[in-house]
């Protein structure tokens, strides 16, 4: 396989370039955030909306020390893979980055993004790695089981949606074609309730108790729906009226919760969650495994692809029924439950206490007595268990976008588990972690999985094997 020379922001020469300047630009590849990447006098230029193989007239919008950003002024030579985005607010919203790219080519270029990251952040011979074609979806629309829409006002109208790319402007979303239709219906109705009863919505200048986010989650297999109102204060005006109106207008909603987040932060959830009505959790099923999901619990957003993802994890783990397994960053215990039948014992950890409560309950409901879940950081619990004499044979990790903690990786290298499986949602941090782990492990294979069609995100499952000592 012929590999492409990666762009590196730190190695580009600084060129005198000005905002507003225009020039022809050939797009060489797709960047990790879905933007087109080209070079002007050896300086890298990022162009949102541009596609590989296209020649565009680019207009500079921002100049940094080692790179520039630009917008498309005109497309001189169009990619054969370009298509018309079906979403009417696609260019405003920023939630999707690749609706203008045909789906089969999205899969090809997501694999290329993984390769670029490995070339940039590792010293490995990437051309010799087994990097498989990206696993996609038959129907890459309406796949998301959860929406988290910020709330605001447009004149007197209550709106909810996402902030535009690189913007503080809230884009009202009445219909999202990557969201399950039930989440859209419920969010729109809750918006209307907030408007009808003049419920305060988030406005930093006013500083009054208000609703800042509507979170809606649906169980694909069960149809059960949970609504979480994220508010700045527990004492939200007319709160009980809002709850009663949700029950009246949306009888399919099984769980109504409130989460308190009064901090100035980009984080959606705060630490305190209050049960308002109905059940505290909703049920979801993947394959033969069922789960209880609480308000803050992490659960994969694409249930259809999640089954494919977890089957890959099971294949990579190669369990025989006797292994001690660590399910790190375990969420509600999904991966651990997927592996439990083939394991001797499973231990998992997560920093969100509610997720651990769900994981324990999920294990109990399935009758597993060989599973242990604890709240806390993976880098705390793994060294502690090893010190106590419990050494895992297999470790599976599914970390956040920041990747693995170095203390955790050092413990993995000390323990030398027979099997190590990495589920990644960020090719850049995955590549950096692969480089660190390469002291003792080599990559057996990498399987990209498209969990988020129409976006630049790509998930990967990596199977590691110990190097011969």
LOSE-163298 format. One line per 5 residues: number of its first residue (from 1); their letters; for each residue x, y, z of C-alpha. Coordinates in steps of 0.1 Angstrom, whole numbers, plus 5000, padded with zeros to 4 digits. Layout:
N
NUM> a> X Y Z; ... .
//
This chain:
469
1> xxxxx> 5000 5000 5000; 5014 5034 4990; 5011 5059 5019; 5008 5096 5015; 5031 5121 5031 .
6> xxxxx> 5013 5136 5060; 5009 5173 5065; 5024 5185 5098; 5015 5220 5111; 5048 5223 5130 .
11> xxxxx> 5070 5216 5099; 5054 5241 5074; 5073 5272 5065; 5057 5305 5073; 5044 5323 5042 .
16> xxxxx> 5031 5359 5041; 4994 5354 5036; 4965 5378 5043; 4929 5375 5052; 4908 5381 5021 .
21> xxxxx> 4936 5369 4997; 4924 5345 4970; 4942 5318 4950; 4937 5285 4932; 4942 5255 4954 .
26> xxxxx> 4943 5218 4947; 4929 5197 4975; 4951 5168 4984; 4933 5150 5012; 4906 5152 5038 .
31> xxxxx> 4916 5165 5072; 4907 5150 5106; 4879 5175 5110; 4864 5169 5075; 4880 5199 5059 .
36> xxxxx> 4898 5198 5026; 4936 5201 5029; 4958 5218 5002; 4991 5236 5000; 4999 5272 4990 .
41> xxxxx> 5036 5278 4986; 5043 5248 5009; 5020 5261 5036; 4990 5240 5046; 4956 5255 5040 .
46> xxxxx> 4924 5240 5055; 4892 5245 5035; 4859 5234 5050; 4836 5219 5023; 4864 5212 4998 .
51> xxxxx> 4870 5176 4987; 4902 5157 4976; 4909 5160 4939; 4891 5193 4936; 4906 5226 4924 .
56> xxxxx> 4890 5255 4942; 4895 5293 4944; 4902 5297 4981; 4896 5329 5001; 4917 5332 5033 .
61> xxxxx> 4896 5336 5064; 4923 5333 5091; 4961 5331 5092; 4980 5313 5119; 5017 5310 5125 .
66> xxxxx> 5021 5277 5106; 4988 5273 5086; 4959 5291 5072; 4921 5286 5070; 4901 5295 5039 .
71> xxxxx> 4866 5292 5024; 4855 5282 4990; 4850 5311 4967; 4845 5290 4936; 4850 5253 4926 .
76> xxxxx> 4869 5251 4893; 4871 5213 4891; 4845 5193 4910; 4852 5159 4927; 4832 5131 4911 .
81> xxxxx> 4823 5121 4946; 4806 5154 4955; 4768 5153 4961; 4741 5177 4971; 4736 5177 5009 .
86> xxxxx> 4699 5167 5017; 4698 5188 5049; 4686 5224 5043; 4707 5238 5071; 4737 5217 5066 .
91> xxxxx> 4761 5245 5059; 4749 5266 5089; 4746 5238 5116; 4781 5223 5117; 4768 5191 5133 .
96> xxxxx> 4777 5171 5101; 4808 5178 5080; 4805 5154 5051; 4769 5154 5037; 4784 5168 5005 .
101> xxxxx> 4804 5136 5000; 4789 5104 4986; 4787 5078 5014; 4810 5051 4998; 4837 5077 4995 .
106> xxxxx> 4832 5088 5031; 4841 5053 5042; 4872 5053 5020; 4884 5087 5033; 4878 5078 5069 .
111> xxxxx> 4902 5050 5066; 4926 5075 5051; 4922 5097 5082; 4933 5068 5104; 4963 5063 5081 .
116> xxxxx> 4972 5100 5082; 4971 5100 5120; 4994 5070 5122; 5018 5086 5098; 5019 5118 5118 .
121> xxxxx> 5021 5105 5153; 5039 5071 5151; 5073 5059 5139; 5057 5027 5126; 5059 5015 5090 .
126> xxxxx> 5022 5023 5083; 5023 5007 5049; 5028 4973 5065; 4999 4976 5090; 4967 4956 5084 .
131> xxxxx> 4942 4985 5082; 4909 4971 5070; 4883 4989 5049; 4858 5010 5070; 4826 4991 5080 .
136> xxxxx> 4797 5013 5070; 4759 5013 5073; 4733 5002 5048; 4712 5032 5057; 4734 5060 5070 .
141> xxxxx> 4706 5083 5082; 4684 5087 5113; 4709 5066 5133; 4715 5087 5165; 4696 5076 5196 .
146> xxxxx> 4703 5108 5216; 4702 5145 5210; 4716 5173 5232; 4702 5205 5219; 4711 5239 5235 .
151> xxxxx> 4681 5261 5242; 4678 5298 5235; 4654 5325 5221; 4650 5339 5187; 4630 5371 5193 .
156> xxxxx> 4601 5356 5213; 4604 5321 5200; 4621 5293 5220; 4646 5275 5198; 4669 5245 5204 .
161> xxxxx> 4697 5232 5183; 4735 5234 5179; 4759 5263 5177; 4772 5269 5141; 4807 5259 5133 .
166> xxxxx> 4832 5284 5149; 4802 5305 5160; 4782 5316 5190; 4751 5316 5169; 4725 5290 5179 .
171> xxxxx> 4710 5272 5149; 4674 5261 5155; 4669 5225 5144; 4634 5213 5138; 4644 5182 5119 .
176> xxxxx> 4677 5164 5119; 4682 5137 5094; 4708 5119 5114; 4687 5118 5145; 4661 5091 5153 .
181> xxxxx> 4627 5106 5144; 4614 5101 5180; 4641 5123 5195; 4632 5151 5170; 4595 5149 5178 .
186> xxxxx> 4600 5149 5215; 4625 5178 5215; 4602 5199 5193; 4573 5193 5217; 4594 5202 5248 .
191> xxxxx> 4605 5234 5230; 4568 5243 5224; 4560 5236 5260; 4588 5259 5272; 4575 5286 5248 .
196> xxxxx> 4538 5281 5257; 4544 5286 5294; 4571 5312 5291; 4597 5291 5309; 4630 5310 5312 .
201> xxxxx> 4657 5297 5288; 4694 5302 5290; 4706 5337 5288; 4740 5345 5304; 4732 5382 5307 .
206> xxxxx> 4700 5376 5328; 4715 5351 5351; 4681 5337 5363; 4673 5300 5367; 4666 5287 5333 .
211> xxxxx> 4667 5257 5309; 4700 5255 5290; 4698 5221 5272; 4672 5195 5262; 4685 5160 5261 .
216> xxxxx> 4664 5133 5245; 4673 5096 5243; 4654 5068 5227; 4658 5030 5230; 4659 5018 5194 .
221> xxxxx> 4647 4983 5203; 4622 4992 5231; 4609 5026 5219; 4613 5040 5255; 4622 5077 5257 .
226> xxxxx> 4639 5097 5283; 4639 5135 5285; 4665 5154 5306; 4662 5191 5312; 4696 5206 5320 .
231> xxxxx> 4690 5237 5340; 4711 5264 5357; 4694 5259 5390; 4672 5234 5408; 4645 5260 5414 .
236> xxxxx> 4632 5263 5378; 4600 5284 5376; 4568 5263 5369; 4588 5231 5369; 4559 5209 5379 .
241> xxxxx> 4537 5224 5352; 4564 5216 5326; 4566 5180 5338; 4528 5176 5337; 4526 5190 5302 .
246> xxxxx> 4553 5167 5290; 4534 5137 5304; 4502 5150 5288; 4516 5158 5253; 4542 5130 5252 .
251> xxxxx> 4528 5099 5268; 4555 5078 5251; 4581 5095 5274; 4589 5070 5302; 4615 5090 5321 .
256> xxxxx> 4617 5127 5329; 4648 5139 5347; 4665 5172 5356; 4702 5178 5357; 4718 5209 5373 .
261> xxxxx> 4746 5227 5356; 4750 5263 5366; 4787 5266 5356; 4801 5285 5326; 4813 5254 5308 .
266> xxxxx> 4811 5236 5275; 4802 5204 5294; 4766 5195 5290; 4759 5178 5323; 4765 5189 5359 .
271> xxxxx> 4771 5166 5388; 4735 5166 5403; 4706 5148 5387; 4670 5149 5400; 4642 5124 5392 .
276> xxxxx> 4611 5143 5382; 4587 5117 5369; 4583 5082 5355; 4612 5058 5356; 4647 5067 5365 .
281> xxxxx> 4661 5048 5336; 4650 5035 5301; 4657 5001 5287; 4677 4993 5255; 4687 4960 5239 .
286> xxxxx> 4717 4952 5218; 4716 4917 5204; 4707 4894 5233; 4719 4919 5259; 4696 4945 5276 .
291> xxxxx> 4707 4976 5294; 4693 5002 5318; 4703 5037 5309; 4703 5066 5334; 4704 5103 5324 .
296> xxxxx> 4742 5108 5325; 4753 5073 5315; 4775 5068 5284; 4760 5046 5258; 4770 5044 5221 .
301> xxxxx> 4749 5068 5200; 4745 5044 5170; 4730 5011 5182; 4731 4995 5147; 4768 5000 5143 .
306> xxxxx> 4775 4993 5180; 4766 4956 5175; 4792 4954 5148; 4817 4972 5169; 4813 4950 5200 .
311> xxxxx> 4814 4918 5178; 4848 4930 5166; 4859 4935 5202; 4848 4900 5210; 4867 4886 5180 .
316> xxxxx> 4898 4906 5190; 4896 4895 5227; 4898 4858 5218; 4884 4846 5251; 4883 4810 5262 .
321> xxxxx> 4861 4812 5293; 4889 4815 5319; 4903 4850 5314; 4903 4878 5339; 4891 4908 5318 .
326> xxxxx> 4893 4946 5325; 4866 4967 5308; 4882 5002 5312; 4861 5033 5307; 4831 5009 5309 .
331> xxxxx> 4801 5032 5309; 4770 5011 5317; 4790 4979 5312; 4781 4973 5276; 4814 4958 5264 .
336> xxxxx> 4818 4938 5297; 4784 4923 5292; 4792 4915 5256; 4822 4895 5268; 4809 4881 5301 .
341> xxxxx> 4799 4846 5288; 4835 4840 5275; 4853 4854 5305; 4862 4840 5339; 4858 4874 5356 .
346> xxxxx> 4851 4910 5343; 4861 4941 5362; 4851 4976 5350; 4856 5012 5360; 4842 5045 5350 .
351> xxxxx> 4843 5081 5365; 4805 5086 5363; 4790 5070 5394; 4755 5067 5378; 4771 5047 5350 .
356> xxxxx> 4786 5023 5375; 4752 5019 5393; 4737 5010 5359; 4765 4986 5351; 4760 4968 5384 .
361> xxxxx> 4723 4966 5378; 4728 4954 5342; 4751 4926 5354; 4727 4916 5381; 4697 4915 5357 .
366> xxxxx> 4716 4891 5334; 4725 4869 5363; 4762 4874 5361; 4781 4870 5394; 4816 4872 5378 .
371> xxxxx> 4814 4910 5372; 4827 4938 5394; 4823 4975 5387; 4838 5004 5406; 4836 5042 5403 .
376> xxxxx> 4869 5060 5396; 4896 5065 5371; 4911 5036 5351; 4946 5048 5360; 4938 5045 5397 .
381> xxxxx> 4920 5011 5397; 4942 4991 5374; 4975 4996 5393; 4956 4991 5426; 4942 4957 5415 .
386> xxxxx> 4976 4946 5402; 4992 4956 5435; 4965 4935 5453; 4975 4905 5432; 4948 4905 5406 .
391> xxxxx> 4964 4906 5371; 4942 4907 5340; 4947 4884 5310; 4928 4907 5287; 4922 4944 5288 .
396> xxxxx> 4897 4962 5267; 4897 5000 5266; 4871 5025 5252; 4884 5059 5264; 4871 5094 5256 .
401> xxxxx> 4886 5115 5228; 4916 5124 5250; 4928 5088 5248; 4946 5068 5275; 4962 5081 5306 .
406> xxxxx> 5000 5075 5307; 4999 5059 5342; 4973 5034 5328; 4994 5026 5298; 5025 5020 5319 .
411> xxxxx> 5005 4996 5340; 4994 4977 5309; 5030 4975 5298; 5040 4961 5333; 5011 4936 5334 .
416> xxxxx> 5016 4925 5298; 4981 4911 5293; 4979 4884 5267; 4952 4903 5247; 4948 4941 5246 .
421> xxxxx> 4919 4956 5226; 4915 4994 5220; 4883 5010 5209; 4890 5045 5197; 4869 5075 5188 .
426> xxxxx> 4899 5097 5179; 4925 5087 5154; 4950 5112 5167; 4951 5101 5203; 4949 5065 5192 .
431> xxxxx> 4980 5069 5171; 4999 5086 5200; 4988 5057 5223; 4999 5031 5198; 5033 5047 5197 .
436> xxxxx> 5036 5045 5235; 5023 5009 5236; 5047 4999 5208; 5074 4994 5234; 5059 4960 5241 .
441> xxxxx> 5030 4956 5218; 5026 4954 5180; 4994 4961 5161; 4978 4929 5148; 4950 4948 5129 .
446> xxxxx> 4930 4980 5128; 4893 4980 5118; 4877 5014 5112; 4840 5015 5119; 4817 5043 5108 .
451> xxxxx> 4797 5051 5139; 4788 5086 5127; 4779 5088 5090; 4779 5123 5074; 4805 5134 5100 .
456> xxxxx> 4843 5133 5100; 4844 5111 5130; 4857 5075 5127; 4858 5048 5153; 4885 5021 5153 .
461> xxxxx> 4890 4987 5169; 4926 4978 5173; 4939 4943 5183; 4974 4944 5199; 4996 4914 5205 .
466> xxxx> 5027 4912 5227; 5060 4913 5209; 5082 4883 5213; 5106 4889 5242 .
//
